[in-house]
Amino acid sequence: MTSPHNHLIITIGRQYGSGGREIGQQLSKSLSIPFYDKDILRMNSQESGLKESYFHLADEKAGDRLLYRIINTLKPELTQPSFGSDLISSDNLFRFQSAVIRKLAAEESCIIIGRCASYVLEGIDGLNLVRVFLYADLDYRINRITALKYYDAADVPKNIKRIDKERRDYYRYYTGRSWESPENYDLTINTATLGSGNTVALIRRYLEMRGYL
C-alpha cells in the first residue's frame, strides 16, 4: 500500500436530492481523480468475500442495537472487521466498508460520497482531507427528484424525508455526531442557490485557497 502523503481526499455528505452524486461526478472529471459512491459496496464484497447484497441492505442505514436506541450518544468501535459470528452484522459490515475507505485514501487522491467517510478518515496523517456538505431548499430537492422519476410525484416529499432520516440516523449511530452540524465539515454549500456547475467551481476555488490545486 502506498503512503497517503499529499493525497487529496474530498468527502461529500449530502441531503437527498441536493445533487451530491452529480456534483461529485462533475468534480471528479474537473480534478481528474476517481469518484466513489455505490462502487464501494462492490469493493466491500471483494474485500470480505460476502455477497454484495448484504452491503446494499445495510448501505447508509443505522444498526439496530438496543443499547444504542436507549443511549444514542454511544457509537460502535471503529476497529478491524471480524470474520467471526458477527460477520454480517451491520456494525461489522460498516467496519469492512471503513477498511475499504481507508485503503482507497491511502492509495490515491479521490472523492468519496456519504458513508461517514469524513469520520472514518479523520486524523490520518498525510491526508489532505476536505469535508464538504451539500444541502438545498426542500422545493428544489422535490423538483430534482420528481424530474428524475425515481418515485411517483406524490410520493417524492415523503421519500426525501425518509432517506434524509436514514442518513441522519446512520451518521449519528456510527459517529455519535449530528449529520447536519456545520462543525463536522470544512465547506457547506446550498446547491439550490448555486446549481451544480457553480458548486463544483466553488469547491475548486476552496481547494485553490487551501493550496491543494
C-alpha positions in Angstrom: 0.0 0.0 0.0 1.4 3.4 -0.9 1.8 6.3 1.6 -1.2 8.7 1.9 1.2 11.7 2.0 -0.3 14.6 -0.1 -3.3 12.6 -1.3 -6.3 14.9 -1.7 -9.4 13.2 -0.3 -12.8 15.0 -0.7 -15.7 13.6 1.2 -19.2 14.7 0.3 -22.1 14.5 2.7 -25.4 15.4 1.2 -29.1 15.9 1.8 -31.2 13.7 -0.6 -32.0 15.5 -3.8 -29.3 18.2 -3.3 -27.3 16.8 -6.3 -24.5 15.2 -4.4 -23.8 12.4 -7.0 -24.0 14.7 -10.0 -21.7 17.2 -8.3 -19.3 14.5 -7.2 -19.1 13.2 -10.7 -18.5 16.6 -12.2 -15.8 17.4 -9.6 -14.2 14.1 -10.4 -14.0 15.0 -14.1 -12.8 18.5 -13.3 -10.0 17.3 -10.9 -9.2 14.1 -12.9 -9.5 12.0 -9.7 -11.8 9.0 -9.1 -15.2 9.3 -7.6 -16.6 6.5 -5.3 -20.2 6.0 -4.4 -22.0 2.7 -4.6 -19.0 1.0 -6.2 -17.6 0.9 -2.7 -20.2 -1.8 -2.0 -18.7 -4.0 -4.7 -15.2 -3.4 -3.2 -16.6 -4.3 0.3 -17.8 -7.6 -1.2 -14.5 -8.3 -2.8 -12.6 -7.4 0.4 -14.8 -9.6 2.7 -15.9 -12.4 0.4 -19.5 -11.6 1.4 -22.3 -11.2 -1.1 -22.7 -7.6 -2.3 -26.4 -7.7 -1.4 -25.5 -7.7 2.3 -23.8 -4.3 1.9 -26.7 -2.9 -0.2 -29.1 -3.8 2.6 -27.0 -2.0 5.2 -25.9 0.9 3.0 -26.2 4.2 4.9 -28.6 2.7 7.4 -28.0 2.6 11.1 -27.5 -0.6 13.1 -30.2 -1.9 15.4 -28.5 -2.3 18.7 -31.0 -2.0 21.6 -28.4 -0.1 23.7 -27.9 2.5 21.0 -31.7 3.1 20.9 -31.6 3.7 24.7 -28.4 5.8 24.8 -27.9 7.3 21.4 -24.6 9.0 22.3 -22.9 5.7 22.1 -21.3 4.6 18.8 -19.7 1.4 17.6 -16.0 0.9 17.8 -14.1 1.7 14.6 -11.9 -1.5 14.7 -10.8 -4.1 12.2 -13.7 -6.2 10.7 -14.4 -9.6 12.2 -14.8 -12.9 10.4 -16.5 -14.4 13.5 -20.1 -14.9 14.4 -21.0 -11.3 13.8 -19.7 -11.4 10.2 -22.9 -10.0 8.6 -23.9 -7.7 11.4 -24.5 -4.0 10.5 -21.6 -2.9 12.7 -19.2 -5.4 11.1 -20.3 -4.5 7.6 -19.5 -0.9 8.4 -16.1 -2.0 9.6 -15.4 -3.7 6.3 -16.6 -0.6 4.5 -14.4 1.7 6.7 -11.4 -0.5 5.9 -12.1 -0.1 2.1 -12.4 3.6 2.5 -9.1 3.9 4.4 -7.4 1.7 1.7 -8.7 3.9 -1.1 -7.5 7.1 0.7 -4.0 5.5 1.2 -3.7 4.5 -2.5 -4.9 7.6 -4.4 -6.5 11.0 -4.4 -10.2 10.6 -4.7 -13.8 11.8 -3.9 -15.9 9.7 -1.6 -19.6 10.3 -1.1 -21.5 9.6 2.1 -20.8 6.5 4.3 -19.3 8.6 7.1 -16.1 8.8 5.1 -15.1 12.1 6.7 -15.3 10.5 10.1 -13.6 7.3 9.0 -10.6 9.2 7.6 -10.3 11.7 10.5 -6.9 12.1 12.0 -5.0 10.0 9.4 -1.5 11.6 9.0 -0.6 12.8 5.5 -4.1 13.1 4.1 -5.3 16.4 2.7 -8.9 15.8 3.8 -11.6 18.2 2.7 -15.1 17.6 4.1 -18.0 19.0 2.1 -21.7 19.0 3.0 -24.3 19.8 0.3 -27.8 20.9 1.2 -30.7 22.6 -0.6 -34.2 24.0 -0.1 -36.9 21.3 0.0 -38.7 22.6 -3.0 -35.5 22.4 -5.1 -34.9 18.9 -4.0 -38.5 17.9 -4.7 -38.3 19.3 -8.2 -35.0 17.4 -8.8 -36.2 14.0 -7.6 -39.5 14.4 -9.4 -37.7 15.1 -12.7 -35.6 12.0 -12.2 -38.8 9.9 -11.9 -37.5 7.7 -9.1 -40.9 7.8 -7.4 -44.4 8.8 -8.2 -44.6 12.6 -7.9 -47.0 12.5 -4.9 -44.5 10.2 -3.1 -41.4 12.3 -3.6 -41.6 14.5 -0.4 -42.1 11.6 2.0 -39.2 9.7 0.3 -36.9 12.7 0.7 -37.8 12.9 4.4 -37.3 9.2 4.8 -33.9 9.0 3.2 -32.7 12.1 5.0 -33.8 10.5 8.2 -31.9 7.3 7.4 -28.7 9.2 6.6 -29.1 11.3 9.8 -29.6 8.2 11.9 -26.8 6.4 10.2 -24.3 9.2 10.8 -25.4 9.6 14.4 -25.1 5.8 15.0 -21.6 5.4 13.6 -20.1 8.7 14.6 -22.0 9.9 17.7 -22.4 13.3 15.9 -25.1 15.3 14.2 -25.1 14.8 10.4 -26.1 18.4 9.6 -23.9 20.2 12.1 -21.5 22.6 10.2 -18.7 22.0 12.6 -18.3 18.5 11.1 -17.4 19.9 7.7 -14.9 22.3 6.1 -17.4 23.7 3.5 -21.2 23.6 3.4 -23.0 24.7 0.2 -26.6 25.4 -0.7 -26.8 23.8 -4.1 -30.2 25.4 -4.8 -28.5 28.8 -4.8 -25.6 27.9 -7.0 -26.6 24.9 -9.1 -24.2 22.0 -9.8 -21.7 23.8 -12.1 -21.2 26.7 -9.8 -21.0 24.4 -6.8 -18.1 22.5 -8.5 -16.4 25.8 -9.3 -16.8 26.9 -5.6 -15.2 23.7 -4.3 -12.3 24.1 -6.8 -11.8 27.7 -5.6 -11.8 26.5 -2.0 -9.2 23.8 -2.8 -7.1 26.5 -4.5 -7.3 28.7 -1.4 -6.1 25.8 0.7 -3.2 25.2 -1.6 -4.3 21.8 -2.8 -4.5 22.8 -6.5 
